Structure formats: structure tokens, C-alpha cells
Amino acid sequence: MTAPRPHGDVPPRKPSAERAARRLGTLARKWGYLISTTAYLPHTPEEIERELAVLAGALFEAVASDPPDLDEAAAAGGRLVELRCVGTDSLRRSLEILGKALLREPELRRVDGLAERVVLVLGAFSSGYGEALREDIQKRQEGLSRALLKVEQETRQKQIITRAQFEEVFAGSASGVALTELDGRVLRANAALAKTLNRTPAEIATLTLFDLVHPDEADQLRDAYRDLVAGKLHRLRVGRRLVGKDGEPMWATFAASVIRDAVGTPRQLITIVDDDTEVSLLQRRLSHQALHDVLTGLPNRQFFSTRLENLLRDADPARGSTLFHLDVDGFSQITGGLGQDLGDRVLRAVAAKLKAVFDGENALVARLGGDEFGVVVQNTADTPDVVTLVRRITHELAEPEYVDGQRGVAVSASIGVVHRPPRDITPAELLRASDLTLRRVQRAGNQWGLFDRELDRRDRHDFALAAAMAGAWENGEIEAGFRPLVSAADGSLRGAEARLRWRHPSEGVLTHETCVRLAAETGLALPLGTWLLRTAAERLAAAGAAVPLTVELTPQQAADPELVGEIREVLRATGWEPDRVRPGFPAAALLAPAGDAADNLKVLAEIGVPAEIHGLADVTCLTELPARAVRLAPELVARREHPLLTASLPALIDAVHLAGAEVGVTGVARRDDAEWWRDRGADRLSGPLFSDLPGDLPSC
């Protein structure tokens, strides 16, 4: 029926076909939502909605057809299975929503016998769904059967290949190999073992493995094999005396493993026997001298690195191994204050104590060099946890070592721990990881710490940057920039602060804080800080900017005996008055026991250079140091909304003002932050909110 033409402002009525399509869309959304709760659908919601709208339309047409189109309804049910709507409740939920929708559809109300038609159509729909689901399951079962058959064939082929490989290794091995029962009876022996014992393989097959060793050692070897079969040992490697056919004894190394069946039950033993002749014994003596530390008698770094690979590989896969990397604290003070001889005695004592701590473990203790020691432990069910072992180490080292019967010398050690490293990690990589962990522990001032993969990645990244810093500085990648310092009261420019900026070719622009941190790790802090002071002064003078220059000093620069001379030279070269340069001393450096930084600040104040104190957390140092301005510590700024700081910050600012100094705040990024600090009495602000600089000075 054609809709009437609209008159005047009356909007036209939408045709019934459009209303029906809209109802189908609504039905498809509800249907898709309900059915998505019953099964995982490998389609987007939009795709499911489009498909279900088509199926709903087909079912409506099937009901309206005369007679009802049951084939179309069955096809719709099959399509639902193709869409993977095959959850336990998928069909029931579909029938519920479709039954209600078909009976309530206005376009179908004129159809005679609507209820009967709906029942027939939904029955056909269910039948088509069931038949499609049955065929789908049958196809999947057939595919699974074929896959299982293929796996079985591949397994058999691998077994044949493995057996052939074993036979090749068994027959061609230069080492003696014996295959035995669990009680030691020899089943097979290769030609190399027969040659070593001066017997034939047939003669060896009439003996037990324990008949081949010296009678004095047979019981020990038998006990060791029992522990191996019982699972107390993962692998067995022992040195024993063999007895040849002529009765002549010889040394050999037994390396044994258990052969288990598919369910893990021990079935046989395989033993590799390596002959140790007099020449090999002599070589071992020479090797021992080359691979052991003369002072402590412990294995040295070379031996430790060589053994690490085997120790990691042979460790229990379920429990792994643990590496302890130790550095004796304050060892240079011991040797410097008490002498090298006492230092040697301390190192020997540390070695003995470490051996005592790990005496009951399958562990290797080594001296890695200087005052560093390494211990690798193959963990077992009885091995204490890492915390317990660390406590034992620290407790044992804390026991004083008495010298000359009077002085008791006790030591402590920083410890980096790598617990259960991957079995395939290289010794060099493992030692590098433990060393980085140890250095991180020492930087943090802790007693010990565990290897952290993310921190390790970050440290390696930082070390790579630090190593490249000197070259980057020489190549001009490191530049001097400026940060404006503005008045908190009116926003006017009060000064410019010199800042470092590293335009790294792959990392992008690295900040001043990153440059300072990396420079401190490479010994560049002092020369780079001096360069920044000179370069920033030259550029500010060349730009004709009549504002003071603030330079944040590093701790090394603050305590440098040449600092006052450097600043005098800058004033001479630029022609500035002394109050144009404002060096910022780290508060921590001013509190150092040596007092070099505090002395520099006082001298600069005497010649008219207004020094600042950066990182202030309390006003104690202002009682003795003539600072013109202070900069609040970043942790105070970051936590200003804490109730304790909200109440105490105004008092701190008032105390600074009482001492005759201004208060500066960094890190201001928003206008409301600037107003907050202004209201509490701050004098100078800096941060991302401010960027205006005089002339063409580069901001940083």
C-alpha cells in the first residue's frame, strides 16, 4: 500500500517495509546479545547482528509463505551452526526469542493459523540446527582421528631415529659406556669400555658394574647408584678406581643417569666411564694451579665461569640453581687502615666462612677477584630458601676475626642474588646479571637484592648510554639550553637556568636529569658541569639577556676545589657583576662530613656571588650558610597535597624568608599549581608552564 503524500509541515510516514527492517534489526541485536552469552563467537558483534538479521528475515518469510517454507527454516538453523552458535543454551535461547518475535510481528497477524505455522517453522529450524550440529561434530571427530594417527606415525618414526642415534653413539663413543640393570648387572658394554678394562664385551656382560671397581670403593659406588635410582640425585658423577683384567688399578670418572619409561619409572642405568691416566692427573694438578686462587685456595673466576654452564645444566629442572655474588663492604678501608697483610687474612677468613655456610649443599664457592666472591648452589628439596642463606652468610661474616689475639675484625658484604636462572643462559651473561644486581644493591645502600629482569634491562640500557656519553659530547650531540625562572607574584622573568640536553640519534632528546645521572656514572659529572657553566654564561652574554644565570651544580662540582676559580673566570670573560651568576648547591653535598661544598659556598658569598641551595627539605643548613635562595626538594613539591606537608610547607617557606632567602619551586606544569605556590609565599617558579626566554636562547 502506497503512503499518502505529505501536506504542509506534516512529516511523511515511513513505509511499512522500513518499519519491518527496523524491527528485524532490533530483534537481531537482542538475539545476538543473548546468544553471545551461551558460546564463544569468532565474529564481531556487528557481523553477528547482520547474519542474525538475515536469518530472522528468512524465518519471517517462511512463516508468511503458504504453505510455510520449512526448507528455508531448516537452512536457517544450519546457518546458525555455521556461525558457531553451538553453546549448550544457544538453541533454547534462540527459540525463546524467535517464538515471541514471530507471534508478535504485526505483519504476520493477518496470517491464518499463525501459532501452528510458528511451531512448524521453529521445529524445522531446530531440526536443521540439530542435523548441522551432528555433521559438524562428525567432521571434527574425523579430523581428530586423522591427527592422532599422524601423531602416532610420527612418534614411531622418532623412536626409530632415536634408537638408531643411541646405537651410533653407544658404538662410536670414545668413552666407555655400559648399559645396566638397576642393580648394576651389565647388559651391554661398548668396545671403548672393553679396551679400557682390557676385557672383551662378553666378559664384561657376565659382571656387575661394581665388580669393575676396586673392592674398597664398591660399596660407596653401590650406595651412590641407589640414591640415583631413588631420585635423591639427578645425575651421578664420581671418581673411582677401576680394576683391569690384570689387576692393575686405574682412575676413572663414572657419570651415570637413570633411563625411565614414559610414566617416569626407572628401568635401566647408563654409565659413561672416562679413563683418568697419570697424564690426566698431572694435567689436573697443573689446571688446579691455573684455575684456583693462590691466596684463598678457592676456584678463581675462570674456573667458576667454566663450571657454571655444567652446574646450570645439571641442576634439578624443578628447583634450578642460585647464584650469590658478594662484595666485601669497606675492604679498601680495612687494607688502608690495617695493612695489606690483614686484608689478606680477612679474605681467607671470608673464603673459609662461605665454605662453611654452604658445606651441606651442592655448591661451588669461588673468588671472582679482589674482594668479590661467587657461590652457585644446585638447589634440592632440602636447600634453604634465599633469605635463609643470605642471613647465614651475613651472620657468619659478622663473627669477628681476631688478629694478634686482640683486635677483632668483622666484615659485611653486599650480595646480588640470581635465583633459578634459565638453564641455557651463558656463564658470561649470568655473571653480568649478578654483577648488575650487586651494583644496584650497593647504589641503594641495601644488604642484598634479587635479580629483576626489568631493572636489569633498564640498567643495561643506561650503561650503554653512559658509555656513549663522552663521544656524544665530543660530537656536539649534548647541548646547553635554558629554563626560565619567573616571579610567582607577577610571572615576570627573574632568571635563566642552564640545562643539559642530549639529542640522541635513536633515543630522542634526553633530559638534563638523565644527562646528570649518566655523567655521574662515567666520571663526566665534573668536566661536563664546568662546560655547562662556561657555555651557558657565554650564550647568555652573547644574547644580551640581562637576567641572572642559575646553574645547578652536581655534588662533585659543588665540592670541587676549582669551583670558585671557575666562577671567577666566567665573571671575567663575560664582564658580569658577581650577582649575575647563581650556583645551586645540592643540599646533600652541603651536609657532607668533608665540608668542601659548604666552604665553596661561603667563599662565593664573600665575593658577592649569591649561591642557592637546591633540594632543601629543612632549614637547618640555613643557620650556618649564607644562601640567597633555596629550591624546595622535589619530593616535597610532588607531595604538597599530603596533610602533613600542606600544614608544614607554609611554615618552612616562612622560615626560609626569615633567613633572608627566596623560595624557588620547580616542576610547575599548571596554572592552578602556580597560584597554589604563590598563595603560600613562593618567590620563583619554573617548569613546563613557563617557556618565554629573551632573544633566541634555546629552551630546555
Secondary structure, DSSP 8 states (H G I E B T S, - for coil): -------TT------HHHHHHHHHHHHHHHHHHHHHTTS--SS-HHHHHHHHHHHHHHHHHHHHSSS--HHHHHHHHHHHHHTT--STTHHHHHHHHHHHHHHH-GGGTTSTTHHHHHHHHHHHHHHHHHHHHHHHHHHHHHHHHHHHHHHHHHHHHHHHHHHHHHHHHHHH-SSEEEEE-TTSBEEEE-HHHHHHHTS-HHHHTTSBGGGGB-HHHHHHHHHHHHHHHTTS-SSEEEEEEEE-TT--EEEEEEEEEEEE-TTS-EEEEEEEEEEE-HHHHHHHHHHHHHHB-TTT-SB-HHHHHHHHHHHHHHS-TTT-EEEEEEEETTHHHHHHHH-HHHHHHHHHHHHHHHHHHTTTSEEEEEEEETTEEEEEEE--TT---HHHHHHHHHHHHHS-EEETTTEEE---EEEEEEES--TT--HHHHHHHHHHHHHHHHHHT-SEEE--HHHHHHHHHHHHHHHHHHHHHHTT-EEEEEEEEEETTT--EEEEEEEEEEEETTTEEE-HHHHHHHHHHHT-HHHHHHHHHHHHHHHHHHHT--S-EEEE--HHHHT-TTHHHHHHHHHHHHT--GGGEEEEEEHHHHTSTT-HHHHHHHHHHHTT---EEEEESSSGGGGTS--SEEEE-HHHHHTTTSHHHHHHHHHHHHHHHHTT-EEEE----SHHHHHHHHHTT--EE-STT----STT--B-
